[in-house]
Amino acid sequence: MTDTEADTQAFWADVDRHVLRYGTPFTPRIITHAAGSHVHTADGRRLLDFTSGQMSAILGHSHPDIVATLGRQAATLDHLFSGMLSRPVVDLCRRLAESLPAPLEKTLLLTTGAESNEAAIRMAKLVTGRHEIVSFARSWHGMTQAAANATYSAGRKGYGPSAPGNFAIPAPDAYRPDFTTPDGTLDWRKQLDHAFGLIDAQSTGSLAACIVEPILSTGGVIELPLGYLAALKRKCEERGMLLILDEAQTGLCRTGTWYAFERDGVVPDILTLSKTLGAGLPLAAVVTSPEIEQEAHDRGFLFLTTHVSDPLVAAVGNTVLDVLVREEMDQRAARLGTHLREGLLGMQGRHEAIGDVRGRGLLQGLELVLDRTSKQGSDEMGTLVTRRCLELGLHMNIVQLPGTAGTFRIAPPLTSTKEELDLGLEILDRAIGEVTPRYLAT
């Protein structure tokens, strides 16, 4: 049953009166339900979801195993006093350790990516006895205090001073290199040396940690060059800093391996997980070594929250791991990612407005530009393409931040079929073909 025009008007009137806006334009559709790779609207339309919800629903919407777990667990054990432990919580902590390289063995279960990054930064400061935090200039780590202090892609202006000791280094953007080799490609080694030279000049001698994403997602789907992460780890070790990897969007098979850092052979001191761990439910984790955990405990580490170690979402996390293992989702994501990337590269050959295609597995980025030589982006053109995709039945997650709104962040569920990927590519191809020639001609 679809809404009447009066129902729809009343809904949006309530939105105008009662819903506080929080930073992103609301999609102009009323969503009634979702299943698999599609969300359904009150006017009877079915939209292909190329964002996995908020980059989280890696098993699609309403996966039957998740639905069954929620019903069973909610009927037996949903929430407890934070000091009580249950089997789902301990099982998930053990299974995460089994999926990770040593010495990542100790886990704290929380709710959101911001909260896990908050806990990781808090732990790093306590363990090192220092307070300075380094992150990328195009980073996004969350909206709580310490996470927001380490976020530079948006949200810094108008809220007063951030905590002292937060420093930004440039992201290694191969498409727009600032330091170049003789052949014009990004010289990330020189860039990294220069960046830490500036960090050393600004530091008061209290460097605690560096927090980065293996692929900067909100920052424009910027993949760290092979070798960069190892070099960054050495920079941290030389200064007594801890390396925190934020794998909110890259963890748990999305990039074609269980964890994105596996490609580089680098093990972080602290790993944070969120979005993909709960497959759409609010579940996050901080994972570290026994040595760091012991030092934190000895120093009185405190991160007591209402929903720490909640059994309901922990049970969901265990089900997510069950499905990922059973369906060999790392291999599936690698295969589907190759298929998706080939489609995007083919599209780039047909449309002058596509300047770059980048990413890994089922996290791909496509950047629209006004001119391939100048590489000048266009927020407006990206918004128009996004709007046309929605009209044609594809929900695209565009990073609608000034300067990066022309970059599409494409992250369909790992359960997607090739046919669904092809449909999404077909709609995107059509939207770009309809919008960009007219826009470039004006």
VOPAGU-2260 file (C-alpha; in pm, 1 decimal, decimal comma):
REM VOPAGU-2260
SITE   aa  ch    i         X         Y         Z
SITE  MET   A    0       0,0       0,0       0,0
SITE  THR   A    1     136,1     340,6     -93,6
SITE  ASP   A    2      81,2     676,1      75,2
SITE  THR   A    3    -175,9     920,1     -51,8
SITE  GLU   A    4     -67,5    1268,0    -149,0
SITE  ALA   A    5    -214,3    1396,5     176,1
SITE  ASP   A    6     -14,1    1139,3     377,1
SITE  THR   A    7     305,2    1244,6     202,8
SITE  GLN   A    8     241,6    1614,0     257,9
SITE  ALA   A    9     169,4    1551,3     626,0
SITE  PHE   A   10     491,9    1352,4     662,5
SITE  TRP   A   11     710,0    1628,0     520,5
SITE  ALA   A   12     523,1    1888,7     721,7
SITE  ASP   A   13     613,6    1691,6    1035,5
SITE  VAL   A   14     974,8    1676,1     916,6
SITE  ASP   A   15     982,5    2055,8     880,6
SITE  ARG   A   16     827,4    2108,6    1223,9
SITE  HIS   A   17     990,7    1840,2    1434,0
SITE  VAL   A   18    1306,2    1683,5    1284,4
SITE  LEU   A   19    1630,9    1853,9    1372,8
SITE  ARG   A   20    1862,9    1869,8    1073,0
SITE  TYR   A   21    2202,9    1714,7    1138,3
SITE  GLY   A   22    2424,5    1783,2     841,7
SITE  THR   A   23    2313,3    1595,7     532,1
SITE  PRO   A   24    2014,5    1672,9     308,0
SITE  PHE   A   25    1729,7    1430,1     359,8
SITE  THR   A   26    1662,8    1198,1      65,5
SITE  PRO   A   27    1330,1    1319,6     -79,2
SITE  ARG   A   28    1158,8     983,1     -38,7
SITE  ILE   A   29     972,6     820,6     250,1
SITE  ILE   A   30    1131,9     480,4     312,7
SITE  THR   A   31     890,6     208,2     425,2
SITE  HIS   A   32    1101,1    -109,5     423,1
SITE  ALA   A   33    1419,0    -263,7     285,5
SITE  ALA   A   34    1526,7    -610,3     176,0
SITE  GLY   A   35    1849,2    -736,6      23,7
SITE  SER   A   36    2004,6    -469,7    -196,7
SITE  HIS   A   37    1689,5    -257,9    -224,4
SITE  VAL   A   38    1498,9      -2,9     -19,3
SITE  HIS   A   39    1130,7      61,3     -84,5
SITE  THR   A   40     946,6     392,6     -73,7
SITE  ALA   A   41     597,0     500,0      24,9
SITE  ASP   A   42     513,2     583,4    -337,3
SITE  GLY   A   43     579,8     224,4    -442,0
SITE  ARG   A   44     929,4     262,8    -585,6
SITE  ARG   A   45    1220,9      23,6    -534,5
SITE  LEU   A   46    1566,1     181,9    -508,4
SITE  LEU   A   47    1889,4      -9,6    -557,7
SITE  ASP   A   48    2109,4      68,8    -257,1
SITE  PHE   A   49    2470,5     133,5    -359,6
SITE  THR   A   50    2560,3     257,5      -9,6
SITE  SER   A   51    2476,4     -42,8     213,8
SITE  GLY   A   52    2265,5     195,4     420,1
SITE  GLN   A   53    2520,7     417,1     592,9
SITE  MET   A   54    2805,8     199,9     456,7
SITE  SER   A   55    2710,3     -61,0     715,9
SITE  ALA   A   56    2462,6    -321,6     587,5
SITE  ILE   A   57    2727,1    -547,6     434,6
SITE  LEU   A   58    2485,1    -843,2     431,1
SITE  GLY   A   59    2210,8    -637,3     271,6
SITE  HIS   A   60    1890,8    -533,1     444,4
SITE  SER   A   61    1686,3    -773,6     658,9
SITE  HIS   A   62    1922,3   -1066,4     611,0
SITE  PRO   A   63    1729,7   -1372,4     735,0
SITE  ASP   A   64    2009,8   -1484,7     968,9
SITE  ILE   A   65    2025,8   -1140,4    1130,4
SITE  VAL   A   66    1646,9   -1124,7    1162,7
SITE  ALA   A   67    1641,6   -1467,6    1330,8
SITE  THR   A   68    1922,6   -1373,2    1570,4
SITE  LEU   A   69    1751,0   -1049,5    1671,6
SITE  GLY   A   70    1425,3   -1225,8    1749,3
SITE  ARG   A   71    1589,1   -1506,6    1944,4
SITE  GLN   A   72    1831,3   -1287,3    2138,7
SITE  ALA   A   73    1580,8   -1011,9    2219,9
SITE  ALA   A   74    1353,4   -1276,6    2367,0
SITE  THR   A   75    1623,4   -1410,7    2599,2
SITE  LEU   A   76    1891,9   -1150,9    2676,9
SITE  ASP   A   77    1907,2    -802,2    2531,2
SITE  HIS   A   78    2074,4    -559,3    2775,1
SITE  LEU   A   79    2263,8    -590,1    3100,8
SITE  PHE   A   80    2442,0    -389,0    3366,4
SITE  SER   A   81    2772,8    -289,4    3207,9
SITE  GLY   A   82    2973,9    -499,4    3452,6
SITE  MET   A   83    2791,9    -820,3    3363,3
SITE  LEU   A   84    2921,6   -1049,4    3088,9
SITE  SER   A   85    2735,2   -1294,1    2867,9
SITE  ARG   A   86    2836,0   -1568,4    2625,9
SITE  PRO   A   87    2762,4   -1368,1    2306,7
SITE  VAL   A   88    3000,2   -1094,4    2422,0
SITE  VAL   A   89    3287,3   -1325,0    2516,7
SITE  ASP   A   90    3235,8   -1540,8    2206,7
SITE  LEU   A   91    3257,0   -1234,2    1980,4
SITE  CYS   A   92    3572,7   -1109,6    2152,5
SITE  ARG   A   93    3735,3   -1452,0    2107,2
SITE  ARG   A   94    3627,2   -1485,6    1744,2
SITE  LEU   A   95    3755,0   -1139,6    1652,2
SITE  ALA   A   96    4092,9   -1234,0    1799,7
SITE  GLU   A   97    4090,9   -1554,0    1592,1
SITE  SER   A   98    4028,5   -1350,3    1275,7
SITE  LEU   A   99    4318,0   -1111,6    1344,7
SITE  PRO   A  100    4696,9   -1145,2    1351,4
SITE  ALA   A  101    4881,2   -1147,3    1682,9
SITE  PRO   A  102    4902,2    -962,8    1909,5
SITE  LEU   A  103    4550,4    -821,9    1855,3
SITE  GLU   A  104    4370,4   -1032,6    2115,5
SITE  LYS   A  105    4181,7    -807,6    2360,3
SITE  THR   A  106    3847,7    -649,2    2260,6
SITE  LEU   A  107    3612,7    -385,1    2398,9
SITE  LEU   A  108    3261,0    -392,7    2247,0
SITE  LEU   A  109    3085,1     -58,3    2204,2
SITE  THR   A  110    2820,8      95,2    1973,8
SITE  THR   A  111    2947,1     338,8    1709,5
SITE  GLY   A  112    3261,7     421,1    1516,1
SITE  ALA   A  113    3299,5     752,5    1694,4
SITE  GLU   A  114    3275,3     577,1    2029,6
SITE  SER   A  115    3534,4     314,4    1935,9
SITE  ASN   A  116    3774,9     583,2    1812,1
SITE  GLU   A  117    3709,1     783,0    2127,1
SITE  ALA   A  118    3803,1     481,9    2339,8
SITE  ALA   A  119    4110,4     405,5    2128,2
SITE  ILE   A  120    4243,2     761,0    2152,3
SITE  ARG   A  121    4169,3     772,6    2524,4
SITE  MET   A  122    4355,4     445,2    2573,2
SITE  ALA   A  123    4653,5     564,5    2367,1
SITE  LYS   A  124    4682,1     882,7    2571,0
SITE  LEU   A  125    4667,2     692,7    2899,2
SITE  VAL   A  126    4915,9     422,0    2798,4
SITE  THR   A  127    5173,7     660,3    2652,3
SITE  GLY   A  128    5122,7     933,7    2909,6
SITE  ARG   A  129    5103,8    1180,4    2620,7
SITE  HIS   A  130    4825,7    1374,7    2451,0
SITE  GLU   A  131    4915,2    1470,4    2090,7
SITE  ILE   A  132    4721,2    1299,4    1809,1
SITE  VAL   A  133    4804,0    1295,7    1436,1
SITE  SER   A  134    4551,6    1223,5    1159,2
SITE  PHE   A  135    4492,8    1297,8     791,8
SITE  ALA   A  136    4375,5    1639,3     673,5
SITE  ARG   A  137    4081,2    1468,7     495,5
SITE  SER   A  138    3997,2    1232,1     780,2
SITE  TRP   A  139    3661,9    1140,2     930,7
SITE  HIS   A  140    3671,6     957,1    1264,0
SITE  GLY   A  141    3345,4    1063,8    1427,4
SITE  MET   A  142    3155,9    1338,3    1603,4
SITE  THR   A  143    3238,8    1278,6    1970,0
SITE  GLN   A  144    3507,6    1492,5    2130,8
SITE  ALA   A  145    3840,0    1318,6    2067,4
SITE  ALA   A  146    3718,8    1164,5    1740,8
SITE  ALA   A  147    3596,3    1503,1    1618,7
SITE  ASN   A  148    3927,6    1662,6    1715,4
SITE  ALA   A  149    4096,2    1413,2    1480,1
SITE  THR   A  150    3844,5    1477,7    1199,9
SITE  TYR   A  151    3939,5    1737,9     940,3
SITE  SER   A  152    3716,7    1677,0     637,0
SITE  ALA   A  153    3425,0    1868,2     792,9
SITE  GLY   A  154    3266,7    1995,1    1111,9
SITE  ARG   A  155    3550,3    2190,4    1272,6
SITE  LYS   A  156    3420,9    2546,3    1245,0
SITE  GLY   A  157    3187,9    2718,5    1486,8
SITE  TYR   A  158    3226,3    2490,6    1787,9
SITE  GLY   A  159    3505,4    2664,9    1972,8
SITE  PRO   A  160    3861,5    2539,6    2025,3
SITE  SER   A  161    3947,5    2174,9    1988,5
SITE  ALA   A  162    4171,3    2001,3    2238,8
SITE  PRO   A  163    4536,0    2107,2    2213,9
SITE  GLY   A  164    4778,9    1875,7    2043,8
SITE  ASN   A  165    4581,1    1767,6    1737,9
SITE  PHE   A  166    4779,2    1778,1    1413,0
SITE  ALA   A  167    4691,3    1704,6    1049,4
SITE  ILE   A  168    4914,4    1557,9     779,5
SITE  PRO   A  169    4829,9    1553,2     406,1
SITE  ALA   A  170    4650,7    1251,5     264,8
SITE  PRO   A  171    4850,9    1068,2      -5,9
SITE  ASP   A  172    4621,4    1154,6    -296,2
SITE  ALA   A  173    4767,4     990,1    -606,1
SITE  TYR   A  174    4516,4    1166,5    -834,0
SITE  ARG   A  175    4626,2    1512,2    -716,5
SITE  PRO   A  176    4987,3    1465,6    -600,0
SITE  ASP   A  177    5153,4    1749,2    -411,4
SITE  PHE   A  178    5500,4    1587,5    -400,1
SITE  THR   A  179    5594,5    1420,9    -727,1
SITE  THR   A  180    5859,4    1190,3    -871,6
SITE  PRO   A  181    6028,8    1280,8   -1202,0
SITE  ASP   A  182    5753,2    1098,6   -1392,2
SITE  GLY   A  183    5484,2    1308,6   -1222,8
SITE  THR   A  184    5341,2    1043,6    -989,0
SITE  LEU   A  185    5293,1    1091,5    -617,1
SITE  ASP   A  186    5615,1    1078,2    -415,5
SITE  TRP   A  187    5446,6     969,4     -94,4
SITE  ARG   A  188    5777,4     900,0      80,3
SITE  LYS   A  189    5888,4    1260,4      41,0
SITE  GLN   A  190    5539,6    1377,1     138,2
SITE  LEU   A  191    5543,6    1164,2     453,4
SITE  ASP   A  192    5892,6    1280,8     550,6
SITE  HIS   A  193    5788,5    1643,2     503,7
SITE  ALA   A  194    5467,1    1588,6     700,6
SITE  PHE   A  195    5644,4    1442,9    1002,3
SITE  GLY   A  196    5907,9    1713,2     983,0
SITE  LEU   A  197    5625,2    1959,9    1041,3
SITE  ILE   A  198    5479,3    1741,2    1315,8
SITE  ASP   A  199    5813,8    1732,3    1494,7
SITE  ALA   A  200    5839,7    2110,0    1468,3
SITE  GLN   A  201    5495,1    2161,7    1622,7
SITE  SER   A  202    5501,3    1886,6    1884,4
SITE  THR   A  203    5574,8    1971,1    2244,1
SITE  GLY   A  204    5727,1    1625,9    2286,3
SITE  SER   A  205    5398,8    1459,3    2374,4
SITE  LEU   A  206    5307,9    1256,1    2064,2
SITE  ALA   A  207    5070,3     977,7    2167,1
SITE  ALA   A  208    4917,9     825,8    1853,4
SITE  CYS   A  209    4839,6     849,0    1485,7
SITE  ILE   A  210    4488,5     747,5    1375,6
SITE  VAL   A  211    4419,0     680,2    1006,5
SITE  GLU   A  212    4187,8     488,2     774,2
SITE  PRO   A  213    4352,3     243,9     528,3
SITE  ILE   A  214    4119,1     396,0     269,0
SITE  LEU   A  215    3992,3     744,9     346,1
SITE  SER   A  216    3624,9     698,6     270,3
SITE  THR   A  217    3448,7    1027,2     346,0
SITE  GLY   A  218    3765,7    1206,2     242,4
SITE  GLY   A  219    3714,8    1095,5    -118,9
SITE  VAL   A  220    3795,2     721,8    -131,3
SITE  ILE   A  221    4170,7     780,0    -109,2
SITE  GLU   A  222    4362,1     452,1     -89,3
SITE  LEU   A  223    4696,0     454,3      90,9
SITE  PRO   A  224    4972,2     354,1    -155,3
SITE  LEU   A  225    5130,0      13,9     -99,9
SITE  GLY   A  226    5416,6      65,0     143,1
SITE  TYR   A  227    5273,1     380,4     299,2
SITE  LEU   A  228    5124,6     209,1     603,3
SITE  ALA   A  229    5453,2      34,0     686,0
SITE  ALA   A  230    5641,4     361,6     656,2
SITE  LEU   A  231    5383,2     535,0     875,5
SITE  LYS   A  232    5419,2     262,9    1138,3
SITE  ARG   A  233    5796,8     323,2    1142,6
SITE  LYS   A  234    5741,2     697,0    1188,2
SITE  CYS   A  235    5521,1     617,2    1488,2
SITE  GLU   A  236    5766,5     369,4    1639,6
SITE  GLU   A  237    6053,7     617,1    1606,9
SITE  ARG   A  238    5853,6     865,0    1815,9
SITE  GLY   A  239    5703,9     625,1    2068,8
SITE  MET   A  240    5356,2     672,5    1920,6
SITE  LEU   A  241    5083,9     410,8    1883,5
SITE  LEU   A  242    4928,4     344,9    1540,8
SITE  ILE   A  243    4547,7     329,0    1548,3
SITE  LEU   A  244    4374,2     198,5    1235,1
SITE  ASP   A  245    4011,3     295,3    1187,0
SITE  GLU   A  246    3852,9      18,0     977,8
SITE  ALA   A  247    3493,3     127,5    1027,6
SITE  GLN   A  248    3421,8      96,3     656,6
SITE  THR   A  249    3704,0    -125,9     532,1
SITE  GLY   A  250    3694,7    -403,7     790,9
SITE  LEU   A  251    3528,8    -745,1     758,0
SITE  CYS   A  252    3575,0    -838,7     393,1
SITE  ARG   A  253    3460,2    -523,3     211,5
SITE  THR   A  254    3794,6    -462,3      40,5
SITE  GLY   A  255    3849,9    -826,5     -61,5
SITE  THR   A  256    4041,5    -926,1     251,1
SITE  TRP   A  257    3909,2    -960,3     603,6
SITE  TYR   A  258    4087,2    -640,5     702,7
SITE  ALA   A  259    4230,4    -379,3     467,4
SITE  PHE   A  260    4561,5    -363,9     654,8
SITE  GLU   A  261    4632,8    -727,7     561,7
SITE  ARG   A  262    4744,2    -616,9     214,9
SITE  ASP   A  263    5028,7    -418,3     369,1
SITE  GLY   A  264    5150,1    -674,4     621,7
SITE  VAL   A  265    5126,9    -413,6     897,8
SITE  VAL   A  266    4961,2    -480,8    1232,5
SITE  PRO   A  267    4831,6    -172,8    1416,4
SITE  ASP   A  268    4874,1    -119,6    1788,6
SITE  ILE   A  269    4500,2     -55,7    1817,7
SITE  LEU   A  270    4227,6    -146,3    1566,5
SITE  THR   A  271    3879,1       3,1    1565,1
SITE  LEU   A  272    3580,9    -159,6    1394,9
SITE  SER   A  273    3221,8     -45,9    1370,4
SITE  LYS   A  274    2978,8     -12,7    1077,3
SITE  THR   A  275    3042,9    -348,5     909,6
SITE  LEU   A  276    3069,1    -543,5    1236,5
SITE  GLY   A  277    2700,5    -498,3    1316,2
SITE  ALA   A  278    2585,7    -519,3     952,2
SITE  GLY   A  279    2357,6    -221,3    1016,9
SITE  LEU   A  280    2311,2    -262,7    1393,4
SITE  PRO   A  281    2498,6     -36,0    1639,4
SITE  LEU   A  282    2804,8    -245,1    1721,7
SITE  ALA   A  283    3169,4    -137,2    1738,0
SITE  ALA   A  284    3493,2    -272,6    1876,7
SITE  VAL   A  285    3837,0    -167,1    1995,4
SITE  VAL   A  286    4098,0    -441,1    1960,6
SITE  THR   A  287    4451,0    -422,7    2097,1
SITE  SER   A  288    4735,4    -631,3    2238,6
SITE  PRO   A  289    4746,8    -786,5    2586,9
SITE  GLU   A  290    5045,1    -563,9    2669,4
SITE  ILE   A  291    4864,7    -239,7    2584,5
SITE  GLU   A  292    4546,8    -357,9    2756,3
SITE  GLN   A  293    4741,7    -449,0    3071,3
SITE  GLU   A  294    4916,5    -112,3    3080,7
SITE  ALA   A  295    4584,2      65,8    3031,8
SITE  HIS   A  296    4425,4    -139,9    3308,1
SITE  ASP   A  297    4716,9     -77,3    3544,5
SITE  ARG   A  298    4674,7     296,3    3487,1
SITE  GLY   A  299    4301,3     283,2    3560,3
SITE  PHE   A  300    4151,9     285,2    3209,8
SITE  LEU   A  301    3787,8     394,3    3228,7
SITE  PHE   A  302    3540,7     370,9    2942,1
SITE  LEU   A  303    3220,5     266,6    3113,3
SITE  THR   A  304    2915,9     333,8    2894,4
SITE  THR   A  305    2551,4     229,7    2908,8
SITE  HIS   A  306    2578,2     -10,7    2616,5
SITE  VAL   A  307    2928,7    -151,5    2657,0
SITE  SER   A  308    2921,3    -531,6    2613,5
SITE  ASP   A  309    2551,8    -546,9    2527,3
SITE  PRO   A  310    2452,0    -908,0    2447,6
SITE  LEU   A  311    2189,8    -831,2    2179,5
SITE  VAL   A  312    2423,8    -665,4    1930,5
SITE  ALA   A  313    2709,2    -900,6    2025,6
SITE  ALA   A  314    2490,2   -1191,2    1915,4
SITE  VAL   A  315    2434,9   -1008,8    1586,2
SITE  GLY   A  316    2811,7    -965,9    1549,7
SITE  ASN   A  317    2858,8   -1340,0    1590,6
SITE  THR   A  318    2598,0   -1402,3    1321,7
SITE  VAL   A  319    2776,2   -1157,3    1091,2
SITE  LEU   A  320    3098,2   -1355,9    1135,1
SITE  ASP   A  321    2907,2   -1679,6    1071,2
SITE  VAL   A  322    2779,3   -1552,3     736,7
SITE  LEU   A  323    3111,9   -1398,4     632,5
SITE  VAL   A  324    3291,7   -1727,9     693,8
SITE  ARG   A  325    3021,7   -1952,2     547,7
SITE  GLU   A  326    2981,2   -1748,8     229,5
SITE  GLU   A  327    3355,5   -1673,5     194,4
SITE  MET   A  328    3266,4   -1308,5     166,2
SITE  ASP   A  329    3625,4   -1189,9     138,8
SITE  GLN   A  330    3664,0   -1381,2    -188,7
SITE  ARG   A  331    3318,5   -1277,7    -304,3
SITE  ALA   A  332    3396,4    -910,7    -239,4
SITE  ALA   A  333    3721,8    -943,0    -434,1
SITE  ARG   A  334    3542,1   -1097,5    -735,2
SITE  LEU   A  335    3251,8    -855,5    -731,1
SITE  GLY   A  336    3491,2    -566,1    -673,0
SITE  THR   A  337    3683,0    -658,2    -987,3
SITE  HIS   A  338    3356,6    -671,3   -1182,4
SITE  LEU   A  339    3243,1    -335,7   -1041,9
SITE  ARG   A  340    3575,7    -170,1   -1111,6
SITE  GLU   A  341    3583,4    -297,1   -1470,0
SITE  GLY   A  342    3237,9    -147,5   -1521,7
SITE  LEU   A  343    3345,6     187,7   -1378,3
SITE  LEU   A  344    3662,1     197,0   -1589,3
SITE  GLY   A  345    3456,4     120,8   -1898,5
SITE  MET   A  346    3228,7     408,2   -1803,9
SITE  GLN   A  347    3531,3     634,6   -1766,1
SITE  GLY   A  348    3623,5     557,4   -2125,2
SITE  ARG   A  349    3280,6     679,2   -2239,9
SITE  HIS   A  350    3245,9     995,5   -2030,7
SITE  GLU   A  351    3496,6    1281,1   -2026,5
SITE  ALA   A  352    3353,3    1401,0   -1695,7
SITE  ILE   A  353    3488,4    1096,6   -1511,0
SITE  GLY   A  354    3835,3    1195,5   -1399,3
SITE  ASP   A  355    3932,9     904,4   -1177,7
SITE  VAL   A  356    3825,5     561,1   -1056,5
SITE  ARG   A  357    3985,0     433,0    -736,9
SITE  GLY   A  358    3930,8     202,2    -441,4
SITE  ARG   A  359    3948,8    -165,0    -353,8
SITE  GLY   A  360    3699,1    -450,5    -351,3
SITE  LEU   A  361    3344,8    -329,9    -293,2
SITE  LEU   A  362    3455,4      15,9    -183,7
SITE  GLN   A  363    3506,8     210,2    -504,4
SITE  GLY   A  364    3526,1     581,6    -575,7
SITE  LEU   A  365    3438,4     766,1    -895,8
SITE  GLU   A  366    3529,4    1132,8    -927,3
SITE  LEU   A  367    3362,2    1374,8   -1165,8
SITE  VAL   A  368    3565,1    1668,2   -1298,9
SITE  LEU   A  369    3501,6    1964,2   -1525,4
SITE  ASP   A  370    3824,3    1900,7   -1711,4
SITE  ARG   A  371    4060,9    1602,9   -1700,6
SITE  THR   A  372    4366,8    1822,5   -1743,9
SITE  SER   A  373    4296,3    2069,4   -1463,1
SITE  LYS   A  374    4113,5    1800,2   -1257,7
SITE  GLN   A  375    3878,2    2068,4   -1129,9
SITE  GLY   A  376    3593,9    1904,8    -942,6
SITE  SER   A  377    3232,2    2015,6    -935,5
SITE  ASP   A  378    3008,5    1976,9    -633,0
SITE  GLU   A  379    2708,1    2093,1    -832,8
SITE  MET   A  380    2758,4    1843,6   -1116,3
SITE  GLY   A  381    2792,7    1562,5    -866,5
SITE  THR   A  382    2469,8    1664,9    -694,4
SITE  LEU   A  383    2282,7    1673,1   -1024,6
SITE  VAL   A  384    2405,2    1323,9   -1119,0
SITE  THR   A  385    2308,1    1194,2    -775,3
SITE  ARG   A  386    1958,9    1340,9    -813,7
SITE  ARG   A  387    1915,9    1184,7   -1156,8
SITE  CYS   A  388    2032,3     844,7   -1026,6
SITE  LEU   A  389    1765,7     859,5    -757,4
SITE  GLU   A  390    1500,3     941,7   -1016,5
SITE  LEU   A  391    1613,2     637,8   -1216,4
SITE  GLY   A  392    1608,5     404,0    -915,8
SITE  LEU   A  393    1963,8     412,1    -774,9
SITE  HIS   A  394    2059,5     553,3    -437,2
SITE  MET   A  395    2417,0     680,2    -456,4
SITE  ASN   A  396    2608,9     795,3    -150,8
SITE  ILE   A  397    2785,5    1108,7    -261,7
SITE  VAL   A  398    3018,5    1276,5     -12,9
SITE  GLN   A  399    2839,6    1609,0      -2,3
SITE  LEU   A  400    3117,2    1812,4     152,6
SITE  PRO   A  401    3263,0    2124,4      -5,6
SITE  GLY   A  402    3537,1    2025,0    -246,7
SITE  THR   A  403    3457,4    1653,2    -255,4
SITE  ALA   A  404    3089,6    1646,7    -352,6
SITE  GLY   A  405    3183,9    1533,9    -702,2
SITE  THR   A  406    3320,4    1204,3    -570,4
SITE  PHE   A  407    3085,2     906,7    -554,2
SITE  ARG   A  408    3145,6     655,0    -276,9
SITE  ILE   A  409    3018,8     321,0    -409,4
SITE  ALA   A  410    2978,6      45,5    -149,6
SITE  PRO   A  411    2699,2    -201,6    -229,2
SITE  PRO   A  412    2627,8    -493,2       5,8
SITE  LEU   A  413    2864,7    -789,5     -14,3
SITE  THR   A  414    2557,5   -1000,6     -86,9
SITE  SER   A  415    2491,2    -812,5    -411,9
SITE  THR   A  416    2462,2   -1011,2    -732,1
SITE  LYS   A  417    2643,0    -931,6   -1054,8
SITE  GLU   A  418    2304,7    -849,7   -1204,1
SITE  GLU   A  419    2242,1    -589,6    -934,0
SITE  LEU   A  420    2586,1    -439,1    -986,8
SITE  ASP   A  421    2521,5    -426,1   -1360,1
SITE  LEU   A  422    2187,5    -253,7   -1300,8
SITE  GLY   A  423    2353,3       5,8   -1081,6
SITE  LEU   A  424    2627,4      62,8   -1337,2
SITE  GLU   A  425    2366,7      97,8   -1612,0
SITE  ILE   A  426    2171,9     360,7   -1416,6
SITE  LEU   A  427    2487,3     551,1   -1320,9
SITE  ASP   A  428    2609,2     540,4   -1681,0
SITE  ARG   A  429    2277,9     678,8   -1803,7
SITE  ALA   A  430    2266,3     953,8   -1539,8
SITE  ILE   A  431    2620,2    1070,9   -1615,7
SITE  GLY   A  432    2546,0    1058,6   -1988,0
SITE  GLU   A  433    2233,6    1271,1   -1947,3
SITE  VAL   A  434    2364,3    1524,9   -1698,0
SITE  THR   A  435    2732,3    1592,6   -1762,2
SITE  PRO   A  436    2730,2    1686,7   -2134,1
SITE  ARG   A  437    2462,5    1950,6   -2069,3
SITE  TYR   A  438    2641,7    2074,7   -1758,1
SITE  LEU   A  439    2981,1    2098,4   -1929,6
SITE  ALA   A  440    2825,0    2281,5   -2222,3
SITE  THR   A  441    2691,4    2562,9   -2003,3
